[in-house]
Amino acid sequence: MNSRSDTVYSSPGGRILPPGNGATAPHGRADTRKLKGKGSRLDGERTRRAILDAAEYLFSLDGLAGVSIRRITKHSGTDLASVNYYFNTKEGLFREVLVRRVEAMSSERMRSLASFEPVGDVLADVERVLDLFVAPLFGSNAQECESLANYRRLVSLVTNSKTWQNAIFRDHYDPTASAYIRRLEQLLPGLTSETVCWSFNFFLGALTNAMAETGRVDRLSAGQCRSADLLTMKRQLLSFTVSGLVNLTRSGDPR
């Protein structure tokens, strides 16, 4: 079925994309000539954004432990003092990288869920709800999709970390996910809340695995599938999840 996220295109070659804020050079380095305002001082907001974009790119490659502050400042064209001023510590910067996009995504998800009206076809309704949840991760066009590539990979990298689940996901991600679970329960009255919650959790696991674009499905399929083909990935994921949920309503809730 058509949706706003059906306009998503593949990431070129499945590569890690450097920050896409319009002021970056190859390999995630910020073009400081574009970041500088009048005189030679960096504008505060642009400096902060440059640090966040570079950190998002580097953390998506090597995680928190594998990236130094010096490496981030080199890629962002900033200095240690700026990182300390805006984020205090590397952990504070990592936290901000994770949460900075969440508010907008969560707001979009909740608005979409509030305006959702079932059509009475359980397959179509369940697929639509899942699609509304996924859509903000891919943007509404190819440019937005590309700009979110590093964030998707970073979320995939840390989603199984108990530390960051407790520190970030519980407060910033879970409330929206819980709202979607409740809506699915309404659409699937034949299933217990426990089953719907497990199913949604499996859906999230498959989603974050696929968003990492590791290339494994390319190897396992001998090239028939491409992990960088995000539109096909999304369609396959939705079809798989919907089929599983609807089949459970027909075969009986597992006990």
SVG drawing of the C-alpha trace seen along z (x, -y; Angstrom):
<svg xmlns="http://www.w3.org/2000/svg" viewBox="-15 -40 57 63">
<polyline fill="none" stroke="black" stroke-width="0.4" points="0.0,0.0 1.2,-3.5 2.4,-5.7 4.7,-8.7 7.6,-6.3 7.1,-4.6 9.2,-7.3 12.3,-6.0 15.3,-5.2 18.3,-3.0 21.4,-4.3 24.1,-4.5 26.1,-1.3 24.8,-0.7 27.6,-2.9 27.7,-4.8 26.7,-8.3 28.5,-11.3 26.4,-14.0 23.9,-15.5 23.3,-19.0 24.3,-20.8 27.6,-22.0 29.7,-18.8 32.6,-17.6 33.4,-14.0 33.9,-11.4 31.8,-13.4 34.1,-16.4 32.3,-19.7 33.2,-22.4 34.2,-25.1 34.2,-27.7 30.4,-27.3 30.0,-27.1 31.8,-30.4 29.7,-33.5 30.9,-37.1 34.5,-37.3 36.1,-34.1 33.9,-32.8 31.6,-29.9 27.9,-30.5 26.9,-28.8 23.9,-26.8 25.9,-25.8 28.8,-24.7 26.5,-22.6 24.9,-21.0 28.3,-20.3 29.4,-18.5 26.2,-16.5 26.3,-15.5 29.9,-14.5 29.4,-12.5 26.3,-10.8 28.3,-9.7 31.3,-8.5 29.3,-6.8 27.3,-5.0 30.6,-3.5 32.3,-2.6 30.0,-3.1 30.7,-5.2 33.8,-3.4 35.4,-3.4 35.3,-7.2 37.4,-9.8 36.5,-13.5 39.6,-14.5 38.2,-12.5 34.8,-14.2 36.4,-17.7 38.5,-16.9 35.5,-15.8 33.3,-18.6 36.0,-21.4 35.5,-22.4 37.5,-22.2 37.5,-20.4 36.2,-23.6 33.1,-23.6 32.3,-20.0 32.8,-20.5 30.7,-23.7 27.7,-22.2 27.8,-18.5 30.2,-18.4 31.3,-14.8 31.5,-12.3 28.6,-10.4 26.6,-13.6 27.2,-14.1 26.3,-10.5 23.0,-10.9 22.2,-14.1 22.9,-12.4 20.4,-9.7 17.6,-11.9 17.8,-14.9 15.7,-13.4 13.3,-11.5 11.0,-14.4 10.1,-15.2 9.7,-11.5 7.6,-10.8 5.4,-13.8 4.9,-12.7 4.1,-9.1 1.5,-10.3 -0.1,-12.7 -0.4,-9.9 -1.8,-7.5 -4.4,-10.0 -5.6,-10.6 -5.6,-6.9 -9.1,-5.5 -9.5,-1.8 -11.1,-0.7 -12.4,2.6 -9.8,4.8 -7.6,6.3 -4.7,6.9 -4.8,3.3 -5.3,1.7 -2.5,3.5 -0.1,2.8 -1.1,-0.8 -0.4,-1.2 3.0,0.4 3.8,-1.7 2.9,-4.9 5.4,-3.8 8.2,-3.1 7.7,-6.1 9.6,-8.8 12.8,-6.7 13.0,-7.0 11.7,-10.5 9.3,-11.6 11.9,-11.7 15.3,-10.5 17.1,-13.4 15.5,-13.0 16.1,-9.3 19.8,-9.9 20.1,-12.4 18.7,-9.9 21.0,-7.0 23.6,-7.5 20.9,-7.8 19.3,-4.6 22.6,-2.8 23.3,-4.2 20.0,-3.2 20.6,0.3 24.0,0.4 22.8,-0.5 19.3,0.9 20.4,4.1 22.4,2.2 20.8,2.5 22.6,-0.6 21.1,-2.8 17.7,-1.0 17.5,-2.2 19.1,-5.6 17.4,-6.6 14.9,-4.2 12.7,-3.9 11.9,-7.6 12.2,-8.7 11.1,-5.8 8.9,-3.5 5.9,-5.8 5.3,-6.1 5.9,-2.3 3.4,-1.6 0.7,-3.7 1.2,-1.7 1.0,1.5 -2.4,0.5 -3.7,-0.4 -2.7,2.9 -4.5,4.6 -7.7,2.8 -7.3,4.0 -6.5,7.6 -9.0,8.4 -8.4,12.1 -4.9,11.8 -3.8,11.2 -1.9,8.1 1.1,10.3 1.1,11.7 0.8,8.3 3.6,6.9 5.9,9.8 5.0,9.5 5.7,5.8 9.0,6.4 10.0,8.9 9.0,6.3 11.3,3.7 14.1,6.2 13.7,7.1 13.4,3.4 16.6,2.3 18.5,5.3 17.4,4.4 18.2,0.7 21.8,1.5 22.4,2.3 25.1,4.8 25.0,6.5 24.4,9.9 21.1,10.4 23.1,9.7 25.4,12.6 22.7,15.0 20.6,14.4 23.6,14.5 22.9,11.0 19.2,11.4 18.4,9.1 20.2,5.8 20.3,4.4 20.6,0.9 17.2,1.3 15.3,-0.3 11.9,-0.4 11.9,3.3 13.1,4.0 10.3,2.0 7.7,3.8 9.1,7.2 9.2,6.4 5.6,5.1 4.3,8.1 6.2,10.5 4.9,8.9 1.3,8.4 1.1,12.0 2.4,13.3 0.0,11.2 -3.1,12.0 -2.2,15.7 -2.0,15.8 -5.6,14.5 -6.6,17.5 -4.5,20.2 -5.1,19.2 -3.1,17.2 0.0,19.2 -0.1,20.4"/>
</svg>
